[in-house]
Amino acid sequence: MVLYILGVDTVYLVANVVVVGSAPLKDQGSVAGVFNMSLQVGGAVVGGAVFPVIDNSVESMRGGQGSASA
């Protein structure tokens, strides 16, 4: 879990620096806001919509809730 957190933090930091650094100086605040908002919305969509769909499909393929293999 610690390695996962370090990896995610590293990727976030590098992506943030690259994206914001590539924008003109006068637009960097707006670019940073859009970048962070897209990460928040993307995380909400994946965590709230995509993962439950994957979980439900895997669960149904393995026999449903009452199955010992689920």
N, C-alpha and C positions, 0 to 999 in steps of 0.2 A: 504494500500500500504506500509506503514511503517513496519507493522508486516511481510509482505511478504519479504521485503528487509532484515530485521533482521534475518528472518528464513533462507533465502538463504545464507547470509553472515556467519551465524553460521555453517550451513552444510558445506559450502566450507572450512571454517577454520578448522573444525574438520577433514574433509576428507583429507585435505592437510597435516595436522600434522600427521595423522595416516599413510598415504601412504608414505610420505617422511621419517617419523621416522622408518618405518619398513625396509627401505633399508640400506645396509651397508654405512658407513660414506663416503667412496670414491665414491659412486654412487648416493648420495643424490641430487646433482645438476642435473644430467641427469634425475633422477626420477621426480624431480619437474618440469623440462621442459616438459617431456612427459605427466605428469598429467595435466599441464596447457594447453598444446596443444590439448589434447583430450577433455578438457572442451570447448575450443574455437571451434573446429571442430564439436563437438556434438551439441553445441548451434547453429551453422550455419546450420547444417543439419535439426535440429528440427524446427528452426525458418524460414528457407528458403524453406523447402520441405514438412515436415510433417504437420505443421499447416495450410498452404494454402490448402492442400488436404482435411484436415478435414473441414475447412471452406467452401470449395466449395461443398463438399458432403452434409453438413448440409443445406447450402443455396439451393441446388437443391431439397432436400427432403421437404423443406418448401415452395416451390413454385417459386424459382428463384429470380432475382434481383428486379423485379417490384412488388413483393408481399409485402403487408403490414405486414405480419407475419415474414418476413425474417429479 
